[in-house]
Amino acid sequence: MEMEFIDKILASDNYAFMAMLAVAVVVIWFLPAMLALVFNRKHFKLIFLACIPAGFSLIAWGGVMVWAITGKAVNKYASRANAQS
């Protein structure tokens, strides 16, 4: 059932929809890298490179997403721990 729907979309001459779908896939695939520009700029290059293979696995992609988002939080708590020591 689902494969028939996908085959129908790919067989159609709706190139604008296919282009928008491709753009959406690329944006979602590299979403951790885009978020790293805001939250974890220090590791942006590594996160960008990690996005390439991580897109094939939802678990790995989720891990890269957590890494991208928690960049400033780690520094905040590390500086707080150093101040208390």
Biopython code that builds the backbone (N, CA, C, O; Angstrom):
import numpy as np
from Bio.PDB.StructureBuilder import StructureBuilder

atoms = [
    (1, "MET", "N", (0.827, -1.195, 0.000)),
    (1, "MET", "CA", (0.000, 0.000, 0.000)),
    (1, "MET", "C", (0.871, 1.259, 0.000)),
    (1, "MET", "O", (0.697, 2.146, -0.836)),
    (2, "GLU", "N", (1.798, 1.324, 0.936)),
    (2, "GLU", "CA", (2.655, 2.507, 1.013)),
    (2, "GLU", "C", (3.589, 2.592, -0.190)),
    (2, "GLU", "O", (3.862, 3.676, -0.705)),
    (3, "MET", "N", (4.068, 1.445, -0.623)),
    (3, "MET", "CA", (4.969, 1.437, -1.778)),
    (3, "MET", "C", (4.253, 1.909, -3.040)),
    (3, "MET", "O", (4.863, 2.553, -3.893)),
    (4, "GLU", "N", (2.980, 1.597, -3.162)),
    (4, "GLU", "CA", (2.215, 2.071, -4.314)),
    (4, "GLU", "C", (2.109, 3.584, -4.296)),
    (4, "GLU", "O", (2.198, 4.229, -5.341)),
    (5, "PHE", "N", (1.921, 4.151, -3.117)),
    (5, "PHE", "CA", (1.837, 5.614, -2.976)),
    (5, "PHE", "C", (3.164, 6.255, -3.366)),
    (5, "PHE", "O", (3.194, 7.252, -4.087)),
    (6, "ILE", "N", (4.259, 5.674, -2.883)),
    (6, "ILE", "CA", (5.586, 6.217, -3.204)),
    (6, "ILE", "C", (5.877, 6.060, -4.689)),
    (6, "ILE", "O", (6.413, 6.975, -5.315)),
    (7, "ASP", "N", (5.531, 4.914, -5.256)),
    (7, "ASP", "CA", (5.733, 4.704, -6.694)),
    (7, "ASP", "C", (4.925, 5.698, -7.520)),
    (7, "ASP", "O", (5.401, 6.190, -8.543)),
    (8, "LYS", "N", (3.705, 5.992, -7.079)),
    (8, "LYS", "CA", (2.859, 6.939, -7.803)),
    (8, "LYS", "C", (3.462, 8.340, -7.768)),
    (8, "LYS", "O", (3.435, 9.056, -8.769)),
    (9, "ILE", "N", (4.005, 8.730, -6.616)),
    (9, "ILE", "CA", (4.625, 10.055, -6.504)),
    (9, "ILE", "C", (5.863, 10.148, -7.383)),
    (9, "ILE", "O", (6.053, 11.135, -8.093)),
    (10, "LEU", "N", (6.708, 9.118, -7.336)),
    (10, "LEU", "CA", (7.945, 9.154, -8.114)),
    (10, "LEU", "C", (7.705, 9.027, -9.611)),
    (10, "LEU", "O", (8.490, 9.535, -10.411)),
    (11, "ALA", "N", (6.622, 8.351, -9.995)),
    (11, "ALA", "CA", (6.318, 8.176, -11.410)),
    (11, "ALA", "C", (5.631, 9.398, -12.014)),
    (11, "ALA", "O", (5.601, 9.556, -13.234)),
    (12, "SER", "N", (5.091, 10.245, -11.174)),
    (12, "SER", "CA", (4.378, 11.413, -11.704)),
    (12, "SER", "C", (5.375, 12.449, -12.225)),
    (12, "SER", "O", (6.572, 12.383, -11.943)),
    (13, "ASP", "N", (4.860, 13.387, -12.975)),
    (13, "ASP", "CA", (5.705, 14.450, -13.525)),
    (13, "ASP", "C", (5.675, 15.696, -12.649)),
    (13, "ASP", "O", (5.858, 16.810, -13.139)),
    (14, "ASN", "N", (5.449, 15.509, -11.375)),
    (14, "ASN", "CA", (5.376, 16.626, -10.443)),
    (14, "ASN", "C", (6.778, 16.917, -9.899)),
    (14, "ASN", "O", (7.100, 16.559, -8.766)),
    (15, "TYR", "N", (7.590, 17.560, -10.705)),
    (15, "TYR", "CA", (8.976, 17.799, -10.339)),
    (15, "TYR", "C", (9.107, 18.809, -9.212)),
    (15, "TYR", "O", (10.055, 18.731, -8.430)),
    (16, "ALA", "N", (8.190, 19.746, -9.107)),
    (16, "ALA", "CA", (8.247, 20.730, -8.029)),
    (16, "ALA", "C", (8.063, 20.040, -6.680)),
    (16, "ALA", "O", (8.767, 20.358, -5.722)),
    (17, "PHE", "N", (7.131, 19.106, -6.599)),
    (17, "PHE", "CA", (6.916, 18.382, -5.349)),
    (17, "PHE", "C", (8.131, 17.542, -4.991)),
    (17, "PHE", "O", (8.542, 17.500, -3.831)),
    (18, "MET", "N", (8.710, 16.870, -5.989)),
    (18, "MET", "CA", (9.893, 16.052, -5.721)),
    (18, "MET", "C", (11.070, 16.916, -5.266)),
    (18, "MET", "O", (11.846, 16.498, -4.406)),
    (19, "ALA", "N", (11.208, 18.113, -5.832)),
    (19, "ALA", "CA", (12.282, 19.016, -5.427)),
    (19, "ALA", "C", (12.059, 19.496, -3.995)),
    (19, "ALA", "O", (13.003, 19.563, -3.208)),
    (20, "MET", "N", (10.817, 19.830, -3.658)),
    (20, "MET", "CA", (10.517, 20.262, -2.290)),
    (20, "MET", "C", (10.742, 19.120, -1.308)),
    (20, "MET", "O", (11.227, 19.345, -0.199)),
    (21, "LEU", "N", (10.400, 17.913, -1.698)),
    (21, "LEU", "CA", (10.619, 16.746, -0.851)),
    (21, "LEU", "C", (12.108, 16.512, -0.624)),
    (21, "LEU", "O", (12.526, 16.192, 0.488)),
    (22, "ALA", "N", (12.899, 16.669, -1.661)),
    (22, "ALA", "CA", (14.353, 16.498, -1.539)),
    (22, "ALA", "C", (14.945, 17.557, -0.614)),
    (22, "ALA", "O", (15.810, 17.250, 0.206)),
    (23, "VAL", "N", (14.489, 18.790, -0.738)),
    (23, "VAL", "CA", (14.969, 19.864, 0.135)),
    (23, "VAL", "C", (14.589, 19.570, 1.581)),
    (23, "VAL", "O", (15.402, 19.760, 2.485)),
    (24, "ALA", "N", (13.361, 19.108, 1.807)),
    (24, "ALA", "CA", (12.914, 18.789, 3.163)),
    (24, "ALA", "C", (13.745, 17.663, 3.775)),
    (24, "ALA", "O", (14.073, 17.712, 4.960)),
    (25, "VAL", "N", (14.085, 16.666, 2.988)),
    (25, "VAL", "CA", (14.904, 15.558, 3.489)),
    (25, "VAL", "C", (16.293, 16.059, 3.873)),
    (25, "VAL", "O", (16.817, 15.683, 4.922)),
    (26, "VAL", "N", (16.888, 16.897, 3.044)),
    (26, "VAL", "CA", (18.220, 17.431, 3.337)),
    (26, "VAL", "C", (18.182, 18.310, 4.586)),
    (26, "VAL", "O", (19.097, 18.245, 5.407)),
    (27, "VAL", "N", (17.157, 19.118, 4.742)),
    (27, "VAL", "CA", (17.041, 19.984, 5.919)),
    (27, "VAL", "C", (16.912, 19.141, 7.181)),
    (27, "VAL", "O", (17.570, 19.424, 8.182)),
    (28, "ILE", "N", (16.078, 18.118, 7.146)),
    (28, "ILE", "CA", (15.916, 17.267, 8.324)),
    (28, "ILE", "C", (17.196, 16.481, 8.592)),
    (28, "ILE", "O", (17.588, 16.308, 9.746)),
    (29, "TRP", "N", (17.851, 16.004, 7.530)),
    (29, "TRP", "CA", (19.081, 15.227, 7.669)),
    (29, "TRP", "C", (20.151, 16.044, 8.383)),
    (29, "TRP", "O", (20.853, 15.525, 9.252)),
    (30, "PHE", "N", (20.282, 17.336, 8.018)),
    (30, "PHE", "CA", (21.323, 18.188, 8.579)),
    (30, "PHE", "C", (20.797, 19.149, 9.643)),
    (30, "PHE", "O", (21.455, 20.144, 9.949)),
    (31, "LEU", "N", (19.630, 18.873, 10.209)),
    (31, "LEU", "CA", (19.078, 19.711, 11.270)),
    (31, "LEU", "C", (20.010, 19.805, 12.479)),
    (31, "LEU", "O", (20.156, 20.897, 13.028)),
    (32, "PRO", "N", (20.645, 18.724, 12.918)),
    (32, "PRO", "CA", (21.589, 18.886, 14.036)),
    (32, "PRO", "C", (22.726, 19.857, 13.727)),
    (32, "PRO", "O", (23.152, 20.602, 14.609)),
    (33, "ALA", "N", (23.216, 19.862, 12.504)),
    (33, "ALA", "CA", (24.293, 20.791, 12.136)),
    (33, "ALA", "C", (23.794, 22.224, 12.167)),
    (33, "ALA", "O", (24.513, 23.125, 12.599)),
    (34, "MET", "N", (22.556, 22.444, 11.708)),
    (34, "MET", "CA", (22.005, 23.803, 11.744)),
    (34, "MET", "C", (21.799, 24.275, 13.189)),
    (34, "MET", "O", (22.053, 25.436, 13.511)),
    (35, "LEU", "N", (21.344, 23.380, 14.040)),
    (35, "LEU", "CA", (21.176, 23.740, 15.444)),
    (35, "LEU", "C", (22.514, 23.932, 16.136)),
    (35, "LEU", "O", (22.618, 24.720, 17.076)),
    (36, "ALA", "N", (23.538, 23.224, 15.682)),
    (36, "ALA", "CA", (24.872, 23.386, 16.265)),
    (36, "ALA", "C", (25.426, 24.788, 16.008)),
    (36, "ALA", "O", (26.234, 25.286, 16.792)),
    (37, "LEU", "N", (25.003, 25.419, 14.929)),
    (37, "LEU", "CA", (25.440, 26.802, 14.687)),
    (37, "LEU", "C", (24.979, 27.733, 15.794)),
    (37, "LEU", "O", (25.631, 28.738, 16.077)),
    (38, "VAL", "N", (23.857, 27.402, 16.423)),
    (38, "VAL", "CA", (23.319, 28.240, 17.496)),
    (38, "VAL", "C", (23.810, 27.762, 18.861)),
    (38, "VAL", "O", (24.257, 28.568, 19.677)),
    (39, "PHE", "N", (23.728, 26.467, 19.110)),
    (39, "PHE", "CA", (23.961, 25.954, 20.450)),
    (39, "PHE", "C", (25.376, 25.441, 20.703)),
    (39, "PHE", "O", (25.843, 25.498, 21.840)),
    (40, "ASN", "N", (26.064, 24.949, 19.695)),
    (40, "ASN", "CA", (27.349, 24.294, 19.907)),
    (40, "ASN", "C", (28.308, 24.629, 18.761)),
    (40, "ASN", "O", (28.804, 23.740, 18.068)),
    (41, "ARG", "N", (28.553, 25.910, 18.580)),
    (41, "ARG", "CA", (29.370, 26.375, 17.461)),
    (41, "ARG", "C", (30.792, 25.804, 17.499)),
    (41, "ARG", "O", (31.434, 25.647, 16.460)),
    (42, "LYS", "N", (31.265, 25.502, 18.685)),
    (42, "LYS", "CA", (32.627, 24.993, 18.849)),
    (42, "LYS", "C", (32.817, 23.646, 18.142)),
    (42, "LYS", "O", (33.895, 23.378, 17.611)),
    (43, "HIS", "N", (31.787, 22.802, 18.130)),
    (43, "HIS", "CA", (31.882, 21.481, 17.519)),
    (43, "HIS", "C", (31.093, 21.372, 16.212)),
    (43, "HIS", "O", (30.734, 20.272, 15.793)),
    (44, "PHE", "N", (30.827, 22.502, 15.575)),
    (44, "PHE", "CA", (29.981, 22.496, 14.380)),
    (44, "PHE", "C", (30.518, 21.579, 13.284)),
    (44, "PHE", "O", (29.758, 20.807, 12.700)),
    (45, "LYS", "N", (31.815, 21.654, 12.998)),
    (45, "LYS", "CA", (32.374, 20.850, 11.908)),
    (45, "LYS", "C", (32.241, 19.358, 12.193)),
    (45, "LYS", "O", (31.904, 18.578, 11.302)),
    (46, "LEU", "N", (32.507, 18.965, 13.438)),
    (46, "LEU", "CA", (32.384, 17.554, 13.788)),
    (46, "LEU", "C", (30.935, 17.088, 13.727)),
    (46, "LEU", "O", (30.651, 15.979, 13.274)),
    (47, "ILE", "N", (30.024, 17.936, 14.185)),
    (47, "ILE", "CA", (28.608, 17.583, 14.148)),
    (47, "ILE", "C", (28.131, 17.499, 12.703)),
    (47, "ILE", "O", (27.357, 16.605, 12.361)),
    (48, "PHE", "N", (28.577, 18.409, 11.858)),
    (48, "PHE", "CA", (28.208, 18.372, 10.439)),
    (48, "PHE", "C", (28.670, 17.074, 9.796)),
    (48, "PHE", "O", (27.918, 16.439, 9.057)),
    (49, "LEU", "N", (29.904, 16.682, 10.076)),
    (49, "LEU", "CA", (30.422, 15.433, 9.516)),
    (49, "LEU", "C", (29.698, 14.217, 10.091)),
    (49, "LEU", "O", (29.500, 13.223, 9.392)),
    (50, "ALA", "N", (29.308, 14.294, 11.355)),
    (50, "ALA", "CA", (28.594, 13.178, 11.980)),
    (50, "ALA", "C", (27.179, 13.040, 11.438)),
    (50, "ALA", "O", (26.603, 11.955, 11.506)),
    (51, "CYS", "N", (26.609, 14.108, 10.905)),
    (51, "CYS", "CA", (25.255, 14.058, 10.351)),
    (51, "CYS", "C", (25.176, 13.165, 9.114)),
    (51, "CYS", "O", (24.134, 12.564, 8.851)),
    (52, "ILE", "N", (26.246, 13.076, 8.370)),
    (52, "ILE", "CA", (26.210, 12.334, 7.106)),
    (52, "ILE", "C", (25.885, 10.858, 7.335)),
    (52, "ILE", "O", (24.915, 10.365, 6.759)),
    (53, "PRO", "N", (26.656, 10.130, 8.153)),
    (53, "PRO", "CA", (26.270, 8.732, 8.371)),
    (53, "PRO", "C", (25.124, 8.574, 9.371)),
    (53, "PRO", "O", (24.405, 7.575, 9.331)),
    (54, "ALA", "N", (24.948, 9.535, 10.255)),
    (54, "ALA", "CA", (23.908, 9.420, 11.284)),
    (54, "ALA", "C", (22.509, 9.494, 10.698)),
    (54, "ALA", "O", (21.557, 9.037, 11.331)),
    (55, "GLY", "N", (22.362, 10.046, 9.528)),
    (55, "GLY", "CA", (21.053, 10.135, 8.906)),
    (55, "GLY", "C", (20.460, 8.780, 8.553)),
    (55, "GLY", "O", (19.253, 8.666, 8.340)),
    (56, "PHE", "N", (21.297, 7.757, 8.490)),
    (56, "PHE", "CA", (20.814, 6.417, 8.165)),
    (56, "PHE", "C", (20.245, 5.700, 9.390)),
    (56, "PHE", "O", (19.572, 4.680, 9.250)),
    (57, "SER", "N", (20.509, 6.221, 10.576)),
    (57, "SER", "CA", (20.052, 5.579, 11.802)),
    (57, "SER", "C", (19.360, 6.621, 12.675)),
    (57, "SER", "O", (19.939, 7.659, 12.993)),
    (58, "LEU", "N", (18.143, 6.342, 13.051)),
    (58, "LEU", "CA", (17.395, 7.285, 13.882)),
    (58, "LEU", "C", (18.057, 7.452, 15.248)),
    (58, "LEU", "O", (18.048, 8.548, 15.808)),
    (59, "ILE", "N", (18.625, 6.384, 15.785)),
    (59, "ILE", "CA", (19.289, 6.466, 17.094)),
    (59, "ILE", "C", (20.534, 7.341, 17.005)),
    (59, "ILE", "O", (20.743, 8.205, 17.857)),
    (60, "ALA", "N", (21.357, 7.128, 15.992)),
    (60, "ALA", "CA", (22.564, 7.938, 15.827)),
    (60, "ALA", "C", (22.206, 9.391, 15.539)),
    (60, "ALA", "O", (22.853, 10.302, 16.056)),
    (61, "TRP", "N", (21.182, 9.614, 14.719)),
    (61, "TRP", "CA", (20.749, 10.978, 14.408)),
    (61, "TRP", "C", (20.277, 11.675, 15.684)),
    (61, "TRP", "O", (20.563, 12.854, 15.894)),
    (62, "GLY", "N", (19.557, 10.945, 16.529)),
    (62, "GLY", "CA", (19.116, 11.510, 17.809)),
    (62, "GLY", "C", (20.287, 11.852, 18.714)),
    (62, "GLY", "O", (20.269, 12.872, 19.403)),
    (63, "GLY", "N", (21.309, 10.997, 18.712)),
    (63, "GLY", "CA", (22.504, 11.294, 19.499)),
    (63, "GLY", "C", (23.228, 12.536, 19.011)),
    (63, "GLY", "O", (23.688, 13.346, 19.815)),
    (64, "VAL", "N", (23.329, 12.687, 17.713)),
    (64, "VAL", "CA", (23.961, 13.888, 17.150)),
    (64, "VAL", "C", (23.112, 15.124, 17.462)),
    (64, "VAL", "O", (23.646, 16.207, 17.699)),
    (65, "MET", "N", (21.801, 14.954, 17.461)),
    (65, "MET", "CA", (20.904, 16.071, 17.805)),
    (65, "MET", "C", (21.137, 16.508, 19.258)),
    (65, "MET", "O", (21.216, 17.703, 19.544)),
    (66, "VAL", "N", (21.246, 15.547, 20.164)),
    (66, "VAL", "CA", (21.508, 15.874, 21.573)),
    (66, "VAL", "C", (22.861, 16.560, 21.703)),
    (66, "VAL", "O", (22.989, 17.534, 22.444)),
    (67, "TRP", "N", (23.862, 16.069, 21.000)),
    (67, "TRP", "CA", (25.191, 16.672, 21.025)),
    (67, "TRP", "C", (25.132, 18.114, 20.528)),
    (67, "TRP", "O", (25.771, 18.997, 21.101)),
    (68, "ALA", "N", (24.378, 18.351, 19.481)),
    (68, "ALA", "CA", (24.289, 19.695, 18.903)),
    (68, "ALA", "C", (23.596, 20.668, 19.850)),
    (68, "ALA", "O", (23.982, 21.834, 19.930)),
    (69, "ILE", "N", (22.589, 20.206, 20.558)),
    (69, "ILE", "CA", (21.787, 21.104, 21.390)),
    (69, "ILE", "C", (22.428, 21.371, 22.744)),
    (69, "ILE", "O", (22.239, 22.453, 23.301)),
    (70, "THR", "N", (23.179, 20.419, 23.290)),
    (70, "THR", "CA", (23.683, 20.560, 24.652)),
    (70, "THR", "C", (25.042, 21.227, 24.746)),
    (70, "THR", "O", (25.676, 21.156, 25.798)),
    (71, "GLY", "N", (25.505, 21.858, 23.711)),
    (71, "GLY", "CA", (26.832, 22.458, 23.727)),
    (71, "GLY", "C", (27.028, 23.519, 24.789)),
    (71, "GLY", "O", (27.966, 23.412, 25.579)),
    (72, "LYS", "N", (26.191, 24.531, 24.845)),
    (72, "LYS", "CA", (26.346, 25.601, 25.822)),
    (72, "LYS", "C", (25.960, 25.147, 27.214)),
    (72, "LYS", "O", (26.494, 25.661, 28.197)),
    (73, "ALA", "N", (25.048, 24.197, 27.322)),
    (73, "ALA", "CA", (24.635, 23.696, 28.635)),
    (73, "ALA", "C", (25.802, 23.007, 29.331)),
    (73, "ALA", "O", (25.982, 23.165, 30.538)),
    (74, "VAL", "N", (26.591, 22.247, 28.585)),
    (74, "VAL", "CA", (27.739, 21.557, 29.170)),
    (74, "VAL", "C", (28.734, 22.578, 29.706)),
    (74, "VAL", "O", (29.244, 22.418, 30.815)),
    (75, "ASN", "N", (29.015, 23.618, 28.940)),
    (75, "ASN", "CA", (29.951, 24.648, 29.391)),
    (75, "ASN", "C", (29.413, 25.380, 30.616)),
    (75, "ASN", "O", (30.177, 25.719, 31.521)),
    (76, "LYS", "N", (28.123, 25.623, 30.652)),
    (76, "LYS", "CA", (27.520, 26.326, 31.786)),
    (76, "LYS", "C", (27.684, 25.521, 33.064)),
    (76, "LYS", "O", (28.085, 26.061, 34.095)),
    (77, "TYR", "N", (27.376, 24.230, 33.000)),
    (77, "TYR", "CA", (27.482, 23.397, 34.196)),
    (77, "TYR", "C", (28.931, 23.121, 34.561)),
    (77, "TYR", "O", (29.250, 22.985, 35.742)),
    (78, "ALA", "N", (29.814, 23.035, 33.575)),
    (78, "ALA", "CA", (31.228, 22.817, 33.862)),
    (78, "ALA", "C", (31.830, 24.032, 34.554)),
    (78, "ALA", "O", (32.611, 23.885, 35.495)),
    (79, "SER", "N", (31.478, 25.223, 34.102)),
    (79, "SER", "CA", (31.997, 26.435, 34.748)),
    (79, "SER", "C", (31.431, 26.587, 36.145)),
    (79, "SER", "O", (32.119, 27.077, 37.040)),
    (80, "ARG", "N", (30.182, 26.176, 36.349)),
    (80, "ARG", "CA", (29.566, 26.236, 37.673)),
    (80, "ARG", "C", (30.264, 25.250, 38.623)),
    (80, "ARG", "O", (30.489, 25.566, 39.792)),
    (81, "ALA", "N", (30.603, 24.064, 38.120)),
    (81, "ALA", "CA", (31.291, 23.067, 38.939)),
    (81, "ALA", "C", (32.697, 23.530, 39.279)),
    (81, "ALA", "O", (33.170, 23.310, 40.395)),
    (82, "ASN", "N", (33.371, 24.169, 38.328)),
    (82, "ASN", "CA", (34.722, 24.677, 38.577)),
    (82, "ASN", "C", (34.698, 25.812, 39.593)),
    (82, "ASN", "O", (35.622, 25.940, 40.395)),
    (83, "ALA", "N", (33.658, 26.632, 39.570)),
    (83, "ALA", "CA", (33.549, 27.742, 40.517)),
    (83, "ALA", "C", (33.315, 27.239, 41.938)),
    (83, "ALA", "O", (33.776, 27.849, 42.903)),
    (84, "GLN", "N", (32.599, 26.128, 42.061)),
    (84, "GLN", "CA", (32.331, 25.572, 43.393)),
    (84, "GLN", "C", (33.545, 24.843, 43.960)),
    (84, "GLN", "O", (33.652, 24.685, 45.176)),
    (85, "SER", "N", (34.451, 24.401, 43.111)),
    (85, "SER", "CA", (35.621, 23.638, 43.590)),
    (85, "SER", "C", (36.656, 24.511, 44.221)),
    (85, "SER", "O", (37.691, 24.018, 44.669)),
]
sb = StructureBuilder()
sb.init_structure("model")
sb.init_model(0)
sb.init_chain("A")
sb.init_seg("    ")
for serial, (resi, resn, name, xyz) in enumerate(atoms, 1):
    if name == "N":
        sb.init_residue(resn, " ", resi, " ")
    sb.init_atom(name, np.array(xyz, "f"), 0.0, 1.0, " ", f" {name:<3s}", serial, name[0])
structure = sb.get_structure()
